[in-house]
C-alpha cells in the first residue's frame, strides 16, 4: 500500500489542439479536483478543459490523498509534451514537502517546501554557495562583482526563484 498525502498541481501554457483529448483523459484519471474535498473532475473536450481554468487562466487540481503526493501519469504526460506545471506536495511522515516545477527547455526543478508550499533551502546548500565567498582577497573589483552575481544567481536557482510562473493555458493549433 502506498502512502497518500495532499498534493496540488497547476497546469498552463500552450496546449496543441491535437493533445486536448489526451490531456483531458489524464486529468480525468489523475484523481484531482478543482477544490479540496470535491470529487474527481472530468474533462472530455476542449470546452470542458477550458472551463477548468481559474481566474489566472491556469488549471489547478488538488487531491488530499494523492499517491506519494504526486500525479505521476499526468506529470509524465505534461513533461513529455512540453506543457508547463508546478506541483506542491505536503510533508508527511518521512517525506519532505516538495515543489516541482517544469518549464519546457529547462531542467525539472525539485525544491524542498514547507507545509504552506513555500520553497525552502537547506543550510548545506547555502554553505556550499557561501564557501565561494571565503577567498575574495586579491580579487579585482570586476572579479568580485562577477563572483557576487554568480552567488546571487546560484541562490536564486536553488530556491527556484528564476522559474517564471505557470502561464495561462491556451489551446493552440497543432
C-alpha positions in Angstrom: 0.0 0.0 0.0 1.3 3.4 -0.9 1.5 6.5 1.3 -1.1 9.1 0.4 -0.9 12.8 1.1 -2.1 16.1 -0.2 -0.8 17.5 -3.5 -1.8 20.3 -5.8 -0.8 20.8 -9.5 -1.1 23.9 -11.6 -1.1 23.4 -15.4 -0.8 26.1 -18.1 1.0 27.1 -21.3 0.2 26.4 -24.9 -1.6 23.1 -25.5 -1.8 21.9 -29.1 -5.3 21.0 -30.1 -4.0 17.5 -31.0 -3.2 16.9 -27.3 -6.5 18.1 -25.8 -8.1 14.6 -25.7 -5.0 13.1 -24.1 -4.8 15.9 -21.6 -8.5 15.5 -20.8 -8.0 11.8 -20.2 -5.0 12.3 -17.9 -6.8 15.0 -15.9 -9.9 12.8 -15.5 -7.7 9.8 -14.4 -5.5 11.8 -12.1 -7.8 11.8 -9.1 -7.6 15.6 -8.9 -10.4 18.0 -8.4 -10.6 21.8 -8.7 -11.2 22.2 -5.0 -10.2 20.3 -1.9 -12.6 17.7 -0.9 -14.5 17.6 -4.2 -14.9 14.6 -6.4 -12.6 14.0 -9.3 -13.0 16.5 -12.1 -13.9 15.2 -15.6 -12.6 16.8 -18.7 -13.8 15.4 -22.0 -13.2 18.1 -24.7 -11.7 21.5 -25.4 -14.7 23.3 -23.8 -14.7 21.4 -20.6 -10.9 21.7 -20.4 -11.0 25.4 -20.8 -13.8 25.6 -18.2 -11.4 24.2 -15.6 -9.2 27.3 -15.8 -9.2 29.6 -12.8 -9.0 33.4 -12.7 -5.3 33.4 -13.7 -6.0 31.2 -16.7 -4.3 28.1 -15.3 -5.8 24.8 -14.3 -5.3 23.9 -10.6 -6.1 20.4 -9.4 -5.8 19.1 -5.9 -6.0 15.7 -4.2 -5.9 15.3 -0.4 -5.0 11.6 -0.9 -2.5 11.7 -3.9 -0.2 8.6 -4.0 3.1 9.8 -2.6 1.8 13.4 -3.1 2.2 13.2 -6.8 0.2 13.0 -10.1 2.6 10.6 -11.8 0.8 9.8 -15.1 -0.4 13.4 -15.5 3.1 14.8 -14.7 4.7 12.4 -17.2 2.2 13.4 -19.9 2.9 17.1 -19.3 6.7 16.7 -19.4 6.6 14.5 -22.5 4.5 17.1 -24.3 6.2 20.3 -23.0 3.3 21.6 -21.0 4.4 23.7 -18.0 3.3 22.8 -14.5 4.0 23.3 -10.8 3.2 20.6 -8.3 3.3 21.1 -4.5 3.2 18.1 -2.1 2.8 18.3 1.7 5.3 16.8 4.1 4.2 13.7 5.8 6.0 11.1 7.9 9.5 10.6 6.4 8.7 12.6 3.3 9.7 16.2 3.0 7.3 18.8 1.4 8.2 19.4 -2.2 7.6 21.8 -5.0 8.3 20.5 -8.5 8.4 23.0 -11.4 8.6 22.1 -15.1 9.1 24.5 -17.9 9.9 23.3 -21.4 13.5 23.6 -22.3 14.7 23.6 -18.7 15.6 21.0 -16.1 12.8 19.7 -13.8 13.2 21.7 -10.5 12.7 19.7 -7.3 12.6 22.0 -4.3 12.1 21.4 -0.6 8.9 23.1 0.7 7.1 23.9 3.9 3.6 22.7 4.7 2.4 26.0 3.1 4.1 25.2 -0.2 6.8 27.8 0.3 10.2 26.7 -1.1 13.0 26.2 1.4 16.7 25.7 1.2 19.0 23.6 3.4 21.9 25.0 5.3 24.2 22.7 3.4 23.0 24.3 0.1 23.7 27.8 1.5 27.1 26.8 2.8 28.1 25.3 -0.5 27.4 28.5 -2.3 28.7 30.7 0.5 32.1 28.9 0.6 32.9 30.6 -2.7 33.0 33.9 -0.8 35.7 32.7 1.6 38.6 33.7 -0.7 37.9 37.1 -2.1 41.2 38.6 -1.1 43.2 39.6 -4.2 40.2 39.7 -6.5 39.8 42.7 -8.7 36.6 44.7 -8.4 35.4 43.2 -11.7 36.2 39.6 -10.4 34.5 40.4 -7.1 31.4 41.7 -8.8 31.3 38.7 -11.1 31.5 36.4 -8.0 28.7 38.2 -6.2 26.5 38.0 -9.3 27.2 34.2 -9.5 26.4 33.7 -5.8 23.2 35.7 -6.2 22.2 33.7 -9.2 23.0 30.3 -7.6 20.9 31.2 -4.5 18.0 32.2 -6.7 18.4 28.9 -8.6 18.4 26.6 -5.6 15.3 28.5 -4.3 13.5 28.2 -7.7 13.3 32.0 -7.9 14.4 32.1 -11.5 11.5 29.9 -12.7 8.7 32.1 -14.1 5.1 31.4 -13.0 3.0 28.9 -14.9 1.5 30.8 -17.9 -2.3 30.7 -18.6 -3.5 27.6 -20.5 -4.2 28.3 -24.1 -5.3 25.9 -26.9 -3.2 26.4 -30.0 -3.3 24.8 -33.4 -1.2 21.7 -33.8 
